[in-house]
Amino acid sequence: MKRKKTLFAAIAVATAAVGLSSSAALAQSGENKSVISTSSNSISDSKSLLAEWWNGKYATGNWFGVRDTLEEHGLKLGVEWKANFLWNVDGGLEQRFGYDDEWKFKGTLDVAKLTGWEALEGLSLYSDIRYRGGAGVNKWVGASSNFAPSTFQGGRLWRFQNAYATYTTPELFGIKKFLTLSGGWQNPTDIFINQPLSKFFLNNTYTSGKGISANGIPWGGSYGAWGGYGKISPADWFYAQSGLYLAIPNATNTSNHGLNFAGYQIDPELNGLYWLTEAGFTPKIGSSKLPGKYAAGFIYWGVENTGFRGTPYDQRTLVYFQVDQQLFREPSPEAPAPVLGKGPSDGKSVADGKDFKAPIKAEKPKLSDQGLYFFSLFNVAPAFQANVPFYFQTGLAYKGLIPTRDNDQLGVAFAYGDYSDVKADVDESRGRAIQSYEGVLEFSYRIQVNQWAYVQPDLQYIIRPGATGNIANATVLGFQLGVTF
């Protein structure tokens, strides 16, 4: 009997041990599954965060929500970096490599959003500063500054650029955005001859000089002065604008860093007036609504100067004509099919023999921005005082040419400057080299990596660098990197 009890006890102990062992094993298995599940979730979360960053608008993200909060309150901040890696591979002065870059820090404040006052709708404040560094490739090519391969050599180092206010009427006389008034420390280059397509290229003549700076009128990102402009748009296809600024001699000198708020302090009497006026048509042509711009303008630079034959003048003048047009638009995405939605119900299945399900009106699809674009600009100035009395630039750009690369851009541009015959006569009489003409042909392809980064291979062929014929035509090859932070 004792043996039976002992046997039963042993069996009970063994059973309990097996049960405990199984429970422990199951518990351990559950813990392992939990660890695996947690690890898997962590990897998934990491991938999600990485994808969110990569597909976002900025390289620095939204600053843990701070950026979004600031924008909701009207403050939009931006940092942009561009760098040129260029080699003069043939011709020019020397076959050498050059690097230069630009950092731009800017901010825009929507006053109505900040204050919550609807009466201030249309009022904004803007400011930006810039840094340019690197020796660049320009000195190895020998081109004039207007046709320099890189635009980042003008106004080097730190430079204060803009600080101004702009007010655009939300609606006036029944017309939206009828009137714009703007003033402060401002660069008229940002307002007049607004041609974004030309800034796609790397050569200084497209991005900045446009043949104007070659004639003693500061044109490009380095000029700033007190003043402002007014603009009226009585229709969505027409505008007229005029601006008046302080004309400051030698204003783009690197040493002043854009802080010459008192004008030309060496001799304030040499300061003058800088007047610009422009009018243009901005039609949208055909069923594809192809946008265009057909504009003409006049520039008056009221600073004393001396013509090539020694005659003194109180001003410099220039007339320009701009023609930009989208030539072809790729088909827009098809509109989504209308969906059926339930209308308000009174609890009955049928009312007046009508079904409650009614089609919801489909939204019109946005027009595609992919397609072929054309741009051009012509300048004319007096030959007795202008280095380049005739200048033109023209080009084509196609967005989304390669299938699946919808945001990539391909561009080709050509610019030509004809030098003054009066200057040539004077130079010849004094035994100096005669400048006749200068030009550049540029090919560029921008690979849009994501919303905030791109790589842009580029090829430039500079014709008659320096315009004298003493320097061989130069071939410049390289690329630009761009990041929006």
C-alpha positions in Angstrom: 0.0 0.0 0.0 2.8 2.3 0.9 4.5 1.4 -2.5 1.3 2.4 -4.3 1.1 5.7 -2.5 4.8 6.4 -3.2 4.2 5.6 -6.9 1.2 7.9 -7.1 3.2 10.6 -5.3 6.1 10.2 -7.8 3.7 10.3 -10.7 2.1 13.5 -9.3 5.4 15.1 -8.8 6.5 14.2 -12.3 3.3 15.5 -13.8 3.6 18.7 -11.9 7.2 19.0 -13.0 6.2 18.4 -16.7 3.4 20.9 -16.3 5.7 23.6 -14.8 8.3 22.9 -17.4 5.7 23.2 -20.2 4.4 26.4 -18.7 7.9 27.8 -18.5 8.5 26.8 -22.1 5.3 28.4 -23.2 6.1 31.5 -21.2 9.6 31.6 -22.7 8.1 31.1 -26.2 5.7 34.0 -25.5 8.5 36.2 -24.4 10.6 35.3 -27.5 7.6 36.1 -29.7 7.1 39.3 -27.9 10.8 40.3 -28.3 10.6 39.3 -32.0 7.4 41.3 -32.4 8.9 44.3 -30.7 12.1 44.1 -32.7 10.0 43.8 -35.9 7.9 46.9 -34.9 11.1 48.9 -34.2 12.6 48.1 -37.6 9.3 48.9 -39.2 9.1 52.2 -37.3 12.7 53.0 -38.3 11.9 52.3 -42.0 8.8 54.5 -41.7 10.7 57.4 -40.2 13.5 57.1 -42.8 10.9 57.0 -45.7 9.1 60.0 -44.2 12.4 62.0 -44.1 13.5 60.9 -47.6 10.1 61.8 -49.1 9.7 65.0 -47.2 10.2 68.6 -48.5 13.3 69.4 -46.5 16.6 67.7 -45.7 16.2 68.7 -42.0 12.6 67.5 -41.8 10.0 69.5 -39.9 12.1 70.0 -36.8 10.0 67.7 -34.7 6.9 69.6 -35.6 8.4 73.1 -34.9 8.6 74.0 -38.6 4.9 73.1 -39.2 3.9 75.1 -36.2 5.9 78.2 -37.3 4.3 78.0 -40.8 0.9 77.7 -39.3 1.6 81.0 -37.6 2.9 82.6 -40.8 6.7 82.2 -40.5 8.4 80.2 -43.3 12.1 79.7 -43.0 14.4 78.2 -45.6 18.0 77.3 -46.2 19.4 76.4 -49.6 22.8 75.2 -50.6 24.2 74.9 -54.2 27.7 73.9 -55.2 29.4 73.9 -58.6 32.1 71.3 -59.4 33.5 72.5 -62.7 36.5 71.5 -64.8 37.9 73.5 -67.7 38.8 70.5 -69.8 39.8 72.3 -73.0 40.8 75.8 -74.2 40.7 78.8 -72.0 43.7 79.8 -69.9 44.5 76.6 -68.0 42.9 73.1 -67.8 42.0 73.1 -64.1 39.3 72.2 -61.7 37.3 74.8 -59.6 34.8 74.5 -56.7 32.5 77.2 -55.4 29.2 77.2 -53.5 26.4 79.4 -52.2 24.4 79.2 -49.0 21.2 81.2 -48.8 19.1 81.8 -45.6 15.7 83.3 -46.0 12.5 83.9 -44.2 9.0 85.1 -45.1 6.4 86.2 -42.6 2.6 86.3 -43.4 1.5 89.1 -41.0 -2.2 88.1 -41.2 -1.5 84.6 -40.1 0.8 85.8 -37.3 -1.7 88.3 -35.9 -5.0 86.7 -36.9 -6.2 90.0 -38.3 -8.0 89.5 -41.6 -7.5 93.2 -42.4 -3.8 92.5 -42.8 -4.3 89.7 -45.4 -1.8 90.2 -48.3 0.9 91.8 -46.1 4.2 90.0 -45.9 7.8 90.6 -44.7 10.8 89.1 -46.4 14.5 89.0 -45.7 17.5 86.9 -46.8 21.3 86.7 -46.4 23.9 84.8 -48.4 27.3 83.2 -48.2 29.5 82.4 -51.2 32.8 80.6 -51.0 35.4 78.7 -53.0 37.8 79.9 -55.7 35.8 78.5 -58.6 36.8 77.7 -62.2 36.2 81.2 -63.7 39.8 82.3 -63.5 41.0 79.3 -65.5 38.6 80.0 -68.4 39.4 83.7 -69.1 35.8 84.7 -70.0 34.4 88.1 -69.0 32.5 88.2 -65.8 29.2 88.3 -67.7 30.0 85.0 -69.4 31.7 83.3 -66.4 31.0 79.6 -66.1 29.9 79.9 -62.4 27.7 82.6 -60.9 29.0 82.1 -57.4 32.1 84.4 -57.7 30.1 87.6 -57.6 29.6 89.2 -54.2 31.6 86.6 -52.3 31.6 85.8 -48.6 28.8 87.0 -46.3 26.2 89.3 -47.9 23.1 90.9 -46.6 20.6 91.0 -49.4 17.0 92.0 -48.7 14.6 93.2 -46.0 11.3 94.6 -47.2 7.6 94.5 -46.9 5.0 93.7 -49.6 1.3 94.3 -49.7 -0.9 92.8 -52.4 -4.6 93.5 -52.3 -6.6 90.3 -51.9 -9.4 92.0 -54.0 -9.8 95.5 -55.3 -12.4 96.8 -57.8 -13.6 93.2 -58.0 -10.2 92.1 -59.2 -8.0 89.7 -57.2 -4.4 90.8 -56.6 -5.0 94.0 -58.5 -2.4 96.1 -56.7 1.0 95.3 -55.2 3.1 97.8 -53.2 6.6 96.8 -51.9 9.5 98.7 -50.3 12.5 98.5 -48.1 16.1 97.3 -48.7 15.5 95.5 -52.0 17.1 94.2 -55.1 15.2 95.1 -58.3 16.7 92.1 -60.0 14.3 89.9 -58.1 11.3 91.9 -59.4 12.1 92.9 -63.0 13.0 90.5 -65.8 11.7 87.7 -63.7 12.7 84.6 -65.8 13.0 81.5 -63.6 13.8 79.2 -66.6 17.1 81.0 -67.2 18.2 80.4 -63.6 18.1 76.7 -64.3 21.5 77.0 -66.0 24.9 77.6 -64.3 26.6 80.2 -66.4 26.6 83.7 -64.9 25.0 85.3 -67.9 21.8 83.3 -67.6 21.5 83.3 -63.8 22.6 86.8 -63.1 24.3 89.2 -65.5 22.0 88.9 -68.6 24.2 91.3 -70.5 23.1 94.2 -68.2 25.9 94.1 -65.7 28.4 94.2 -68.5 27.1 97.8 -69.3 27.8 99.3 -65.9 24.3 98.7 -64.5 24.5 96.4 -61.4 22.4 93.3 -62.2 22.3 90.2 -60.1 22.0 88.9 -56.6 24.6 91.2 -55.1 22.9 94.6 -55.4 20.7 96.0 -52.7 19.3 99.6 -52.1 16.5 101.5 -50.5 13.5 101.7 -52.6 10.4 99.9 -53.8 8.0 99.2 -56.6 4.3 99.3 -57.5 2.5 96.8 -59.7 -1.0 96.7 -61.1 -2.7 93.6 -62.7 -6.1 94.7 -64.0 -6.5 91.3 -65.7 -4.9 87.9 -65.2 -3.2 88.3 -68.6 -1.7 91.8 -68.2 0.5 93.7 -65.7 2.5 96.9 -65.4 5.1 97.7 -62.8 7.6 100.5 -62.0 10.3 100.8 -59.3 12.5 103.5 -57.9 15.7 102.8 -55.9 18.8 104.5 -54.7 21.6 104.1 -57.3 24.8 103.4 -55.4 28.1 103.4 -57.2 30.3 100.3 -56.6 27.5 98.8 -54.5 28.3 95.2 -55.3 31.9 95.4 -53.9 32.6 92.3 -51.7 34.0 94.4 -48.9 30.8 96.2 -48.0 28.9 92.8 -47.5 25.7 94.5 -48.6 25.6 96.8 -45.6 26.1 100.1 -47.4 22.7 101.4 -46.1 24.0 105.0 -46.3 24.8 104.6 -50.0 28.2 105.6 -51.4 29.8 107.1 -48.3 33.1 108.0 -50.0 31.2 110.7 -51.9 27.4 110.8 -51.2 26.9 113.3 -54.0 27.6 110.5 -56.5 24.5 108.6 -55.4 21.7 108.8 -57.9 18.3 107.3 -58.8 17.7 103.9 -60.2 14.4 103.7 -62.1 12.9 100.6 -63.8 9.6 100.1 -65.6 8.1 97.0 -67.2 4.8 96.0 -68.8 3.8 92.5 -70.0 1.2 90.1 -71.2 0.8 86.8 -69.5 -1.6 84.7 -71.6 -2.6 81.1 -71.2 -2.9 79.8 -74.7 -5.2 77.1 -76.1 -7.1 74.3 -74.3 -3.8 73.3 -72.6 -3.6 76.8 -71.1 0.1 77.1 -72.0 1.5 80.0 -69.9 3.5 82.7 -71.6 5.1 86.1 -70.8 5.7 88.8 -73.4 7.3 91.8 -71.7 9.2 95.0 -72.4 11.1 97.3 -70.0 13.3 100.3 -69.6 16.2 100.8 -67.1 17.6 104.1 -66.0 20.8 104.1 -63.9 21.4 107.7 -62.7 25.1 107.6 -61.8 27.7 109.8 -63.5 30.0 108.1 -66.0 32.2 108.7 -69.0 31.6 107.5 -72.5 34.3 105.7 -74.5 35.3 109.0 -76.3 35.6 110.9 -73.0 32.2 112.5 -73.0 30.6 112.8 -69.5 27.1 111.4 -68.9 24.7 111.6 -66.0 23.1 108.2 -66.6 23.1 104.9 -68.4 20.0 103.4 -70.1 18.9 100.1 -71.5 15.8 98.7 -73.1 14.9 95.0 -72.9 12.4 92.6 -74.4 11.4 89.2 -72.9 9.5 86.4 -74.6 8.8 83.2 -72.6 6.3 80.5 -73.6 5.4 77.0 -72.8 5.3 75.2 -76.1 3.9 71.8 -75.2 2.2 70.4 -72.1 2.0 66.7 -71.5 -1.5 65.3 -70.9 -2.8 65.9 -67.4 -3.8 63.0 -65.1 -7.3 61.7 -65.8 -10.0 63.0 -63.5 -11.1 60.3 -61.0 -14.5 58.8 -61.8 -17.4 60.2 -59.8 -18.3 58.2 -56.7 -21.7 57.6 -55.3 -22.4 59.1 -51.9 -25.5 59.0 -49.6 -27.5 62.1 -49.3 -29.2 63.2 -46.1 -31.6 60.5 -44.8 -35.0 60.8 -43.1 -34.9 57.1 -42.0 -36.8 55.8 -45.0 -35.4 53.7 -47.7 -37.4 55.4 -50.5 -38.7 59.0 -50.8 -40.6 60.4 -53.7 -39.4 57.5 -55.9 -35.8 58.8 -55.8 -32.6 56.9 -54.7 -30.6 58.6 -52.0 -27.4 57.8 -53.8 -26.2 60.7 -55.9 -23.0 61.3 -57.8 -20.4 63.5 -56.1 -18.9 66.1 -58.4 -15.4 65.1 -59.4 -12.6 67.6 -58.9 -10.8 68.8 -62.0 -7.3 67.4 -62.2 -4.4 69.8 -61.9 -2.7 70.7 -65.2 0.6 68.8 -65.6 3.7 71.0 -65.4 5.6 68.5 -67.6 6.4 69.7 -71.1 8.5 71.9 -73.3 9.3 75.5 -72.4 11.0 78.3 -74.3 12.6 81.5 -73.0 14.4 84.5 -74.5 15.7 88.0 -73.7 17.0 90.9 -75.8 18.9 93.9 -74.5 19.7 97.1 -76.4 21.9 100.0 -75.0 23.8 103.0 -76.4 27.1 102.0 -78.1 28.9 105.2 -77.0 28.9 104.0 -73.3 27.8 100.4 -73.2 30.3 97.6 -73.5 27.7 95.2 -74.9 25.1 97.3 -76.7 23.3 94.2 -78.1 22.8 91.0 -76.1 20.4 88.1 -76.4 19.9 84.8 -74.7 17.5 82.0 -75.6 16.9 78.4 -74.5 14.6 75.4 -74.2 13.8 73.3 -71.2 11.8 70.1 -70.9 10.4 68.8 -67.7 9.7 65.0 -67.4 11.1 64.0 -70.8 12.2 60.5 -69.6 9.4 58.1 -68.5 9.3 57.6 -64.7 11.5 60.7 -64.3 8.7 63.2 -64.1 10.6 65.9 -62.1 13.9 65.8 -64.0 14.7 68.7 -66.4 16.7 68.8 -69.6 17.8 72.2 -70.9 19.9 73.8 -73.7 20.6 77.6 -73.9 22.7 80.0 -76.0 23.7 83.5 -75.2 25.6 86.1 -77.3 26.9 89.6 -76.6 28.1 92.0 -79.3 30.6 94.5 -78.1 30.6 98.2 -78.9 32.1 99.4 -82.2 32.8 102.8 -80.6 34.8 101.0 -77.9 36.6 98.9 -80.5 37.6 102.1 -82.4 38.9 103.7 -79.2 40.8 100.6 -78.1 42.4 100.2 -81.6 43.6 103.8 -81.6 45.2 103.2 -78.2 46.8 99.9 -79.1 44.6 97.8 -76.9 43.1 94.4 -77.8 39.7 94.8 -79.6 36.7 93.0 -78.1 34.2 91.9 -80.8 31.8 89.3 -79.4 31.4 86.6 -76.8 29.0 83.7 -76.3 28.2 80.5 -74.5 26.3 77.3 -75.4 25.2 75.3 -72.4 23.6 71.8 -72.0 22.3 70.8 -68.6 20.2 67.9 -67.1 18.9 68.1 -63.5 18.3 64.7 -61.8 15.8 65.4 -59.1 16.7 62.9 -56.4 13.8 63.8 -54.2 11.9 67.0 -53.2 15.0 68.5 -51.5 18.0 67.4 -53.4 19.2 67.3 -57.0 22.3 66.5 -59.1 22.8 68.5 -62.3 25.5 67.4 -64.9 26.4 70.4 -67.1 28.4 71.2 -70.2 29.4 74.7 -71.3 31.2 75.7 -74.5 32.4 79.3 -74.1 33.0 81.1 -77.5 35.7 83.7 -77.7 36.4 84.0 -73.9 37.1 87.7 -73.1 35.8 88.6 -76.6 39.3 89.4 -78.0 40.1 86.2 -79.8 43.4 85.8 -77.8 42.0 83.0 -75.7 40.9 79.7 -77.2 37.3 78.6 -76.9 36.8 76.8 -73.6 34.9 73.6 -72.8 33.8 73.4 -69.2 32.4 70.2 -67.8 31.0 69.4 -64.4 27.9 69.3 -62.2 26.0 71.2 -59.6 24.6 69.8 -56.3 21.6 71.4 -54.6 20.0 70.8 -51.3 17.1 72.5 -49.5 17.4 72.3 -45.8 
